[in-house]
Amino acid sequence: MTTVSSRFIDFMNAHVAPVAKRMENQPHISAIRDGFIVVLPFLIVGSFIMILLIPPFDENTQNSFGQA
């Protein structure tokens, strides 16, 4: 008996993987992918810095951790 996840993986390998392989060989798609790979660490670090600089708490919070 095959599970749902194994059927899904088989479907992805049979139908989606060939299309993704052809798209991966396109130079403009590869350039966009490489750009996202370069920018992603800066986005993650910037997101954490924004959370620290502008904490997601109400100004009148009673929690001592959230008080500015």
N, C-alpha and C positions, 0 to 999 in steps of 0.2 A: 504494500500500500504506500503510495507516494503522498507526501505531505504537501500542504499548500505552498510552503516556502520552496520546496524543491521544484514544484511545477512552475512557480513564479520565476525561479532562477533559470529553468530550462527555456521558458518563454523569452526571457530577457536575452539569453545567449543566442537563441534562434532568430529573433526578430529585431531587437534593438541594437545588439552589439555590432552587426555588420554596418548598419547605418552610422553608428557612432564612430566606427573605424574609418569610414569614408570621410566623415566630417573632420576627424582629427588630422587627416592629411592635408586639409585645406590651409594655406598659409595665413589667411586673415583670421580664421577661427583659432589657429594656434597662437597668433599674436595676442588675441583677446584673452585666451587662457593664460598665457605667460604673464600678461599684465595683471590679471587678477591674482596670480600666485605671488607676484612681487608686492602688490599693494596690501594683501590680506594681513600680514603681521602688523603693519602700521594701523590698519583699521581696528584690530583687536586691542592693541596697546592704547590707542586713542579712546576707544570705548571705555576701557577701565579707568583711564584718567578722567574722563567726563563724569563717570559715576562717583569718583572721589571728590572732584571739584564741585559738582552740583548733585549732592546726595538726593535720592528719591524719597525724601521725608517731608512731612508738613512742617512749616516753620514753628508751629505751636505744639509740637509733639512732646509727650511726657517721657518718652524713652530716652535715657541718658546717652545711648549710642547715637541717636539721631539728632541730638542738640548741637547747634553750631557754636 
